[in-house]
């Protein structure tokens, strides 16, 4: 497979993952994703921002989230985010530390 085809296939897979999380499974909470998988929609938007910044494209966290979520993040939260209980919040603190903060990405 040539390099351009690989890039296009990877981009298509990313777009399908985004569609799955943003349209097909809006019910899946970011906190649950982080607790189980060590990443969530916010991580994906941060990775998008980092890739843009690496290519000299100025983009902050709010802009990247709006690109990824298709709306301002606060609007997404108001429409789709459910309150998390103390157990989920404690698990999130641990998952965030292990997967984001300790890796120098937070």
C-alpha positions, 0 to 999 in steps of 0.5 A, spaced: 500 500 500 502 506 498 503 512 503 497 516 500 492 510 500 494 509 507 493 516 510 487 516 506 484 509 509 487 512 516 483 518 515 477 514 513 477 510 520 478 516 524 472 519 521 468 513 522 470 513 529 468 520 530 461 518 527 460 512 531 462 516 538 458 523 536 452 520 532 451 513 533 453 512 541 452 519 544 449 515 550 456 513 551 459 518 556 466 520 556 467 518 563 466 511 562 470 511 556 476 514 560 475 509 565 475 503 561 479 505 555 484 511 558 481 516 552 475 519 551 472 524 546 476 530 549 482 526 548 481 525 540 479 533 540 486 534 543 490 529 539 486 533 533 489 540 536 496 537 537 496 534 530 494 541 527 499 545 531 505 540 529 503 543 522 503 550 524 496 551 524 494 555 530 488 551 534 486 552 541 483 547 546 476 550 545 477 550 537 479 543 537 473 541 541 468 545 537 471 541 530 471 534 533 464 535 537 461 539 531 458 544 536 461 548 542 463 543 548 458 546 553 453 545 548 455 538 547 455 537 555 448 540 556 445 536 551 449 529 552 453 529 558 449 525 564 452 527 572 457 522 574 457 518 581 462 519 586 465 512 584 465 514 576 469 520 578 474 517 583 475 512 577 476 518 572 481 521 577 485 515 577 484 513 569 486 521 567 492 521 572 495 514 568 493 516 561 493 523 561 497 527 566 503 522 567 504 522 560 505 529 560 499 530 555 495 534 560 
